[in-house]
Amino acid sequence: MVTPPTEFSPMTLDDVPVVGQMEKLCFSAPWSADTYRNELAYNRRAHYWVLRPARRLREEGAPPILAYGGYWLLGDEAHIVTIATHPDYRRQGLAELLLRYMIRRVEAAGVTDITLEVRVSNSAARQLYEKMGFVKVGLRKRYYSNNGEDALLLTLFLPGDAEEGVADGA
């Protein structure tokens, strides 16, 4: 697997229309564009990132955003609220690249634990999170409102906690 050349940048309000389109491609219960606008404008704990294609890929017709993700900083904990890769660019390591980037960012902010929910049926995401050192700490019954599916609650314990070295790729 060769990861295409990319660039990280904070998500901006200008990115919301593209992110909104990707939401519909990636999720059965997508967030609205207004949700992202509100998160970016009013949630001081929210941090959203986009992974853009490098210039060469843009010239070849790549979409303006290949992947995006976000988390909330909640004291010494971060909660990943979303991560998605454009369907045409999956299985190229972009979600892992973005997840590693976000882990480094929250670690630099002094976070010790990162939590997230993932659909029980989302085996690709579960494999990625397991590879990155996330462990199951709970089950949220009927968490997803669109179909009542359960969510696994996963946590990554950063250096100084149980899973030392995971965030830097060790």
ChimeraX attribute file (.defattr): number of C-alpha atoms within 10 A of each C-alpha:
attribute: neighborCount
match mode: 1-to-1
recipient: residues
	/A:1	6
	/A:2	8
	/A:3	13
	/A:4	14
	/A:5	13
	/A:6	18
	/A:7	12
	/A:8	17
	/A:9	11
	/A:10	14
	/A:11	20
	/A:12	14
	/A:13	14
	/A:14	9
	/A:15	16
	/A:16	18
	/A:17	15
	/A:18	13
	/A:19	26
	/A:20	18
	/A:21	14
	/A:22	20
	/A:23	22
	/A:24	13
	/A:25	14
	/A:26	15
	/A:27	10
	/A:28	11
	/A:29	12
	/A:30	15
	/A:31	14
	/A:32	15
	/A:33	18
	/A:34	12
	/A:35	13
	/A:36	21
	/A:37	17
	/A:38	11
	/A:39	18
	/A:40	19
	/A:41	12
	/A:42	10
	/A:43	12
	/A:44	10
	/A:45	13
	/A:46	18
	/A:47	20
	/A:48	21
	/A:49	19
	/A:50	25
	/A:51	23
	/A:52	20
	/A:53	22
	/A:54	15
	/A:55	13
	/A:56	12
	/A:57	15
	/A:58	13
	/A:59	10
	/A:60	9
	/A:61	10
	/A:62	16
	/A:63	16
	/A:64	16
	/A:65	21
	/A:66	24
	/A:67	26
	/A:68	26
	/A:69	23
	/A:70	23
	/A:71	22
	/A:72	20
	/A:73	19
	/A:74	12
	/A:75	12
	/A:76	13
	/A:77	20
	/A:78	27
	/A:79	19
	/A:80	22
	/A:81	16
	/A:82	15
	/A:83	20
	/A:84	22
	/A:85	25
	/A:86	19
	/A:87	12
	/A:88	10
	/A:89	16
	/A:90	14
	/A:91	14
	/A:92	14
	/A:93	16
	/A:94	23
	/A:95	23
	/A:96	19
	/A:97	16
	/A:98	22
	/A:99	21
	/A:100	16
	/A:101	17
	/A:102	21
	/A:103	24
	/A:104	15
	/A:105	14
	/A:106	23
	/A:107	20
	/A:108	10
	/A:109	14
	/A:110	14
	/A:111	20
	/A:112	19
	/A:113	23
	/A:114	23
	/A:115	20
	/A:116	19
	/A:117	22
	/A:118	21
	/A:119	18
	/A:120	15
	/A:121	12
	/A:122	11
	/A:123	11
	/A:124	9
	/A:125	17
	/A:126	20
	/A:127	12
	/A:128	15
	/A:129	20
	/A:130	14
	/A:131	12
	/A:132	20
	/A:133	21
	/A:134	23
	/A:135	18
	/A:136	17
	/A:137	11
	/A:138	12
	/A:139	16
	/A:140	15
	/A:141	11
	/A:142	13
	/A:143	16
	/A:144	16
	/A:145	9
	/A:146	10
	/A:147	10
	/A:148	10
	/A:149	15
	/A:150	18
	/A:151	20
	/A:152	22
	/A:153	18
	/A:154	22
	/A:155	23
	/A:156	27
	/A:157	22
	/A:158	24
	/A:159	16
	/A:160	10
	/A:161	11
	/A:162	13
	/A:163	16
	/A:164	14
	/A:165	14
	/A:166	18
	/A:167	22
	/A:168	14
	/A:169	8
	/A:170	7
